[in-house]
Amino acid sequence: MPFLVFDELEKETVTPKYSTAYGELVTGRFIEVGRLEFKAGQGAVEHQHPHEQVMYIISGRLSVDLEGEHAELGPGMGFHALPNQKHRVRAVEDTQVISCKHVIEGVGHKI
């Protein structure tokens, strides 16, 4: 279906291997988009993956470490992690984001 209503999609924990990200995912052939939530204090431990990733903050605040650099990001801000670039995120407060990854061999966020 080419049209999406995110509020009607099933929510899931999308990367339990290293993250508490919870929300809706839409996976295409080449890109995956997630509308994800982190509760205050939750996030993702330092990790890396072969996927390029862009994360955009809708609401809340996210503390981000990206290969030696640190920033606290709020609404309208985001980050770009290159393939295999180490990064870590922690929600300073309840936070909602849009996370986009390219799909590799059919897999995006669910690695």
C-alpha positions as CSV (number, residue, x, y, z in Angstrom):
1,M,0.0,0.0,0.0
2,P,1.5,3.3,-1.0
3,F,-0.3,5.4,1.7
4,L,0.5,5.0,5.4
5,V,-1.2,6.0,8.6
6,F,1.5,5.5,11.2
7,D,-1.1,5.7,14.1
8,E,-2.6,2.5,12.6
9,L,0.6,0.5,12.2
10,E,1.6,-2.1,14.8
11,K,4.2,-0.9,17.3
12,E,7.2,-3.1,18.2
13,T,10.6,-3.0,19.9
14,V,12.7,-2.6,16.8
15,T,16.3,-3.2,17.8
16,P,16.3,-5.1,21.1
17,K,19.8,-6.3,20.5
18,Y,21.1,-2.9,21.6
19,S,18.2,-0.4,21.9
20,T,14.9,0.2,23.6
21,A,13.5,2.0,20.5
22,Y,9.7,1.2,20.3
23,G,7.4,2.2,17.5
24,E,6.2,1.7,14.0
25,L,8.4,0.6,11.0
26,V,7.8,0.7,7.3
27,T,10.2,-1.3,5.3
28,G,10.7,-0.9,1.5
29,R,13.2,-2.4,-0.9
30,F,15.9,0.1,-0.2
31,I,14.8,2.2,2.8
32,E,13.2,1.7,6.2
33,V,11.5,4.4,8.2
34,G,10.6,4.2,11.8
35,R,8.6,6.5,14.1
36,L,10.2,5.5,17.3
37,E,10.0,6.4,21.0
38,F,12.5,6.4,23.8
39,K,11.4,6.9,27.4
40,A,13.5,9.2,29.6
41,G,16.8,7.5,30.4
42,Q,16.4,4.9,27.7
43,G,18.2,4.7,24.4
44,A,20.8,2.6,22.6
45,V,24.2,1.5,23.9
46,E,27.2,2.3,21.8
47,H,26.9,0.2,18.6
48,Q,27.6,0.3,14.9
49,H,25.9,-1.3,12.0
50,P,26.4,-1.5,8.2
51,H,23.4,0.6,7.6
52,E,23.6,4.4,7.0
53,Q,21.2,6.0,9.4
54,V,19.5,9.4,9.8
55,M,17.6,10.2,12.9
56,Y,15.3,13.3,13.3
57,I,13.9,14.4,16.6
58,I,10.2,15.2,16.6
59,S,9.8,15.9,20.3
60,G,11.8,15.6,23.5
61,R,15.6,15.7,23.9
62,L,18.2,13.1,22.9
63,S,21.8,12.9,24.1
64,V,24.0,11.6,21.2
65,D,27.6,10.4,21.0
66,L,28.7,9.9,17.5
67,E,32.3,8.6,17.1
68,G,34.0,11.0,19.6
69,E,31.5,13.9,19.3
70,H,28.7,14.7,21.7
71,A,25.5,16.8,21.3
72,E,22.2,17.2,23.0
73,L,19.5,17.4,20.3
74,G,15.9,18.7,20.4
75,P,13.0,19.0,18.1
76,G,14.0,19.8,14.5
77,M,17.5,18.5,15.0
78,G,19.0,15.1,14.2
79,F,22.1,13.2,13.3
80,H,23.6,11.2,10.4
81,A,25.5,8.1,11.2
82,L,27.6,6.6,8.3
83,P,27.8,2.9,7.8
84,N,29.8,1.2,10.7
85,Q,30.2,4.5,12.6
86,K,29.9,4.0,16.3
87,H,27.1,5.9,18.0
88,R,25.0,5.9,21.2
89,V,21.8,7.7,22.1
90,R,20.0,8.4,25.5
91,A,16.7,10.1,25.9
92,V,17.1,13.1,28.3
93,E,13.3,13.1,28.5
94,D,10.5,11.1,26.7
95,T,11.5,11.5,23.0
96,Q,10.0,10.7,19.7
97,V,12.1,10.4,16.5
98,I,12.0,9.5,12.9
99,S,14.8,7.0,12.1
100,C,15.7,6.1,8.5
101,K,18.1,3.3,7.5
102,H,18.9,1.8,4.2
103,V,18.0,-1.8,3.8
104,I,20.7,-4.4,3.3
105,E,19.7,-7.8,2.2
106,G,16.2,-7.2,3.2
107,V,17.1,-5.9,6.7
108,G,16.9,-2.4,8.1
109,H,16.4,-1.7,11.8
110,K,15.9,-5.3,12.8
111,I,19.5,-6.4,12.9
